[in-house]
Amino acid sequence: MTYLTWRRELVRYAIDQMLAAIDPDRGPFGDGGVLFNKMMKNLRQSLSAQEILAAADDILTAQRGFYQGRSCEVAQALKVCLSMPAEKQGLERRLVLDRERVEQNVFGHDANLLLVWNGQRNSPIEELSAAGLSERFPCQGSEARWNTSEFVALLEARGLQCRRTRVAQEIVAEDPATAPSGGTVVLVFPTDPGTRPWVATVAVALHGEELPESEPPTFDGYQAMRVVVGPTRTSA
């Protein structure tokens, strides 16, 4: 057994242990990522992130197909999570746990209601009015972590997603067989107080009444839209 194979077998064993303990229909994040995160924590005690990534690549390559079998599904999830910033991983989990609040924000069509997540506290995603947000996180002053132009960019992004959702719902009303998505944005304040906030665009699937319940909110193509040029260090 080679050095690389030993790491691959360790990762595969962890994946198999996790899959044996969860509902096969819910996927690796079906419980909000609790078991997945536990598996990741255990692996990080034995392997570095680079070694886990190499083992995940080895598992995917050995299957001769990137999505054949649930072990490959989790191996791919490992690759995605290890390549994402810590705040983005945390936001992924919060999107699942706070799904109802996110969907209400999407379909409420009120561009004045904004979602915000404070990664520093790892608290639930909150919905605040524009006035409430500027009061809680001021754009001016010595302790400000963002500025007025970024606040305006957030409002514009939220308005754009409201229009996108309205159009998507009109499309579904005309043709229920289609599958467009609605959207919203989440303002993220990172754990590092010296880092500027950033905005993630979030997609929520729309379905007709005769189709299954919508999927949990996800990042729109795993892309995060940065407000202005964030996240960057605040100037002294």
C-alpha positions as CSV (number, residue, x, y, z in Angstrom):
1,M,0.0,0.0,0.0
2,T,1.5,3.3,-1.1
3,Y,1.6,6.5,1.0
4,L,-1.0,8.2,-1.2
5,T,-3.3,5.1,-1.1
6,W,-3.1,5.0,2.7
7,R,-4.5,8.6,2.7
8,R,-7.2,7.7,0.2
9,E,-8.3,4.7,2.2
10,L,-8.5,6.9,5.4
11,V,-10.7,9.4,3.6
12,R,-12.8,6.7,2.0
13,Y,-13.4,5.0,5.3
14,A,-14.5,8.3,6.9
15,I,-16.9,8.9,4.0
16,D,-18.3,5.4,4.3
17,Q,-18.8,5.9,8.1
18,M,-20.7,9.1,7.5
19,L,-22.9,7.7,4.7
20,A,-23.8,4.7,6.9
21,A,-25.2,7.1,9.5
22,I,-27.3,9.5,7.4
23,D,-30.5,9.2,5.3
24,P,-29.3,8.2,1.8
25,D,-31.9,10.6,0.2
26,R,-30.7,13.7,2.0
27,G,-27.1,14.0,0.7
28,P,-24.0,15.0,2.6
29,F,-25.6,18.3,3.9
30,G,-29.1,17.0,4.6
31,D,-28.7,17.5,8.4
32,G,-27.3,21.0,8.0
33,G,-23.8,19.6,7.6
34,V,-23.5,18.3,11.2
35,L,-22.1,14.8,10.3
36,F,-20.1,16.2,7.4
37,N,-18.4,18.8,9.6
38,K,-17.7,16.1,12.2
39,M,-16.1,13.9,9.6
40,M,-14.1,16.9,8.3
41,K,-12.9,17.7,11.8
42,N,-11.8,14.1,12.4
43,L,-9.9,14.0,9.1
44,R,-8.2,17.3,9.8
45,Q,-6.8,15.7,13.0
46,S,-4.9,13.1,10.9
47,L,-4.4,14.8,7.5
48,S,-3.8,18.3,6.2
49,A,-6.2,20.0,3.9
50,Q,-3.9,19.4,0.9
51,E,-3.7,15.7,1.7
52,I,-7.5,15.4,2.0
53,L,-7.9,17.2,-1.3
54,A,-5.3,14.8,-2.9
55,A,-7.2,11.8,-1.5
56,A,-10.5,13.1,-2.7
57,D,-9.1,13.6,-6.2
58,D,-7.7,10.0,-6.1
59,I,-11.1,8.7,-5.1
60,L,-12.9,10.6,-7.9
61,T,-10.3,9.5,-10.5
62,A,-10.4,5.9,-9.4
63,Q,-14.2,5.8,-10.0
64,R,-13.6,6.9,-13.7
65,G,-16.6,9.2,-13.3
66,F,-16.9,12.2,-11.0
67,Y,-20.4,11.6,-9.8
68,Q,-20.8,7.8,-9.8
69,G,-21.9,6.7,-6.3
70,R,-22.4,8.6,-3.1
71,S,-18.8,8.3,-2.0
72,C,-17.9,10.4,-5.0
73,E,-20.7,12.9,-4.1
74,V,-19.1,13.4,-0.7
75,A,-15.5,13.4,-2.1
76,Q,-16.6,16.2,-4.4
77,A,-18.2,18.1,-1.5
78,L,-14.9,17.7,0.4
79,K,-13.1,19.4,-2.5
80,V,-15.6,22.2,-2.7
81,C,-15.6,22.9,1.1
82,L,-11.8,22.8,1.4
83,S,-11.5,25.3,-1.4
84,M,-14.0,27.8,0.2
85,P,-13.2,30.5,2.7
86,A,-14.3,29.7,6.3
87,E,-17.1,32.3,6.2
88,K,-18.5,30.9,3.0
89,Q,-18.5,27.4,4.5
90,G,-20.3,28.8,7.5
91,L,-22.8,30.7,5.3
92,E,-23.6,27.4,3.4
93,R,-24.6,25.8,6.7
94,R,-26.6,28.8,7.8
95,L,-28.5,28.8,4.5
96,V,-29.7,25.3,5.2
97,L,-30.5,25.9,8.9
98,D,-32.2,29.3,8.2
99,R,-33.9,28.1,4.9
100,E,-37.4,29.4,5.9
101,R,-36.2,32.9,6.7
102,V,-34.2,33.1,3.4
103,E,-37.2,31.9,1.3
104,Q,-39.5,34.4,3.0
105,N,-37.1,37.1,2.1
106,V,-36.9,35.9,-1.5
107,F,-40.6,35.8,-2.1
108,G,-41.5,38.8,0.0
109,H,-40.4,41.1,-2.8
110,D,-39.6,43.9,-0.3
111,A,-36.3,45.4,-1.4
112,N,-36.1,47.3,1.9
113,L,-35.7,44.0,3.9
114,L,-32.1,42.8,3.8
115,L,-30.5,39.6,5.0
116,V,-27.3,39.8,7.1
117,W,-25.1,37.2,8.7
118,N,-22.5,38.0,11.3
119,G,-19.8,35.3,10.9
120,Q,-18.1,36.6,14.0
121,R,-20.9,35.4,16.2
122,N,-22.0,32.5,14.0
123,S,-25.5,33.6,14.7
124,P,-28.6,32.9,12.6
125,I,-29.2,34.9,9.4
126,E,-31.2,38.0,10.3
127,E,-33.6,40.1,8.2
128,L,-33.3,43.8,8.9
129,S,-34.7,46.9,7.3
130,A,-32.3,49.2,5.5
131,A,-32.6,51.7,8.4
132,G,-32.1,48.9,11.0
133,L,-29.0,47.6,9.1
134,S,-27.4,51.0,8.9
135,E,-28.0,51.5,12.6
136,R,-26.6,48.1,13.6
137,F,-23.6,48.3,11.3
138,P,-22.9,52.0,10.7
139,C,-21.2,53.1,7.5
140,Q,-19.4,56.0,9.1
141,G,-17.3,56.5,12.2
142,S,-14.1,55.1,13.6
143,E,-15.6,51.6,14.1
144,A,-17.3,51.4,10.6
145,R,-16.4,48.2,8.7
146,W,-17.9,49.4,5.4
147,N,-18.9,52.7,3.7
148,T,-21.9,54.4,2.1
149,S,-21.1,53.4,-1.4
150,E,-21.0,49.7,-0.4
151,F,-24.4,50.2,1.4
152,V,-25.9,51.6,-1.8
153,A,-24.4,48.7,-3.8
154,L,-26.1,46.3,-1.4
155,L,-29.5,48.0,-1.9
156,E,-29.1,47.9,-5.7
157,A,-28.1,44.2,-5.6
158,R,-31.2,43.4,-3.5
159,G,-33.5,45.3,-5.8
160,L,-32.0,43.4,-8.8
161,Q,-32.7,40.1,-7.1
162,C,-36.3,41.2,-6.3
163,R,-36.9,41.9,-10.0
164,R,-35.3,38.6,-10.9
165,T,-37.7,36.7,-8.6
166,R,-40.7,38.5,-10.0
167,V,-39.8,37.6,-13.6
168,A,-39.1,34.0,-12.5
169,Q,-42.5,33.7,-10.9
170,E,-44.2,35.1,-14.1
171,I,-42.3,32.5,-16.1
172,V,-43.5,29.7,-13.9
173,A,-47.1,30.9,-14.0
174,E,-47.0,30.8,-17.8
175,D,-45.2,27.5,-18.0
176,P,-45.1,25.4,-14.8
177,A,-42.7,22.9,-16.5
178,T,-39.9,25.4,-16.4
179,A,-37.5,25.7,-13.5
180,P,-36.1,29.2,-13.1
181,S,-34.9,30.4,-9.7
182,G,-35.6,33.4,-7.5
183,G,-32.8,35.1,-5.7
184,T,-31.7,37.4,-2.9
185,V,-28.5,38.5,-1.3
186,V,-26.9,38.0,2.1
187,L,-24.5,40.6,3.6
188,V,-21.7,38.8,5.4
189,F,-19.6,40.3,8.1
190,P,-16.5,38.1,8.4
191,T,-15.0,36.7,11.6
192,D,-12.0,39.0,11.2
193,P,-13.0,42.5,12.4
194,G,-10.4,44.0,10.1
195,T,-12.0,42.5,6.9
196,R,-14.7,44.3,5.0
197,P,-18.1,42.7,4.5
198,W,-19.1,41.0,1.3
199,V,-22.3,40.1,-0.3
200,A,-23.3,36.6,-1.5
201,T,-26.0,36.1,-4.1
202,V,-28.3,33.2,-3.2
203,A,-30.6,31.3,-5.5
204,V,-33.8,29.6,-4.5
205,A,-35.6,27.2,-6.9
206,L,-39.2,27.8,-8.0
207,H,-41.5,25.0,-8.7
208,G,-45.2,24.6,-9.7
209,E,-47.7,23.4,-7.1
210,E,-47.7,19.9,-8.5
211,L,-43.9,19.6,-8.2
212,P,-41.9,18.6,-5.1
213,E,-40.9,21.2,-2.5
214,S,-38.2,23.6,-3.6
215,E,-34.6,22.8,-2.9
216,P,-32.7,24.4,0.0
217,P,-31.1,27.8,-0.9
218,T,-27.7,27.6,-2.5
219,F,-25.0,30.0,-3.7
220,D,-25.8,31.0,-7.2
221,G,-23.3,28.9,-9.1
222,Y,-21.0,28.9,-6.0
223,Q,-20.1,32.5,-6.9
224,A,-20.0,35.3,-4.3
225,M,-20.6,38.8,-5.5
226,R,-18.2,41.1,-3.7
227,V,-19.4,44.5,-2.6
228,V,-17.1,47.0,-4.3
229,V,-13.7,45.2,-3.9
230,G,-14.1,43.4,-0.6
231,P,-13.1,41.6,1.4
232,T,-10.1,43.8,2.0
233,R,-8.4,45.1,5.1
234,T,-9.9,48.3,6.5
235,S,-7.5,51.2,6.5
236,A,-6.0,52.4,9.8
